Amino acid sequence: MPYDPGIRVVVYDGTGEKLLGYGTYEGDVTVYVTWADGAILTEQDPTKARPGAQRVEGNPRIRMDDGRIVYGCQVWWGPAPPT
């Protein structure tokens, strides 16, 4: 189900078991990923991607409350419950 940018979200690690915190969904972006280590190499700049990096379009970008950026292919996330 698509969400509008700006919604508050709750974020868990890639296993879906450890709470990483809360953040804001900023929309979908294109990223370049190396699947061997799951590293997000760059956002929308293929000249900075390592050989073998795969382009992933429509990847959710989330700005965590502590300022970190995480992407949907790295974590489990969804709308935060109302407070």
URSUL-V874762 format. One record per pair of residues at least 12 apart in sequence whose C-alpha atoms are under 8 Angstrom apart, sorted by the first residue. I is the first residue (numbers start at 1). GAP is how many residues later the second one is. Records with the same first field share a line. If there is no record, write none. Layout:
BEGIN
I: GAP, GAP
END
This chain:
BEGIN
4: 21, 23
5: 19, 20, 21, 22
6: 18, 19, 20, 21
7: 17, 18, 72
8: 14, 15, 16, 17, 71, 72
9: 13, 14, 15, 16, 68, 69, 70, 71
10: 12, 13, 67, 68, 69, 70
11: 12, 64, 65, 66, 67
12: 63, 64, 65
13: 61, 62, 63
14: 60, 61, 62
15: 60, 61
16: 59, 60
21: 43, 44
22: 42, 43, 58
23: 39, 40, 41, 42
24: 38, 39, 40, 41
25: 35, 36, 37, 38
26: 34, 35, 36, 37
27: 33, 34, 35
28: 29, 30, 31, 32, 33
29: 14, 15, 28, 29, 30, 31, 32
30: 13, 14, 25, 26, 27, 28, 29
31: 12, 13, 14, 24, 25, 26, 28
32: 12, 14, 17, 21, 22, 23, 24
33: 20, 21, 22, 23
34: 16, 18, 19, 20
35: 18, 19
38: 36
41: 12
59: 12, 13, 14
60: 12, 13
END
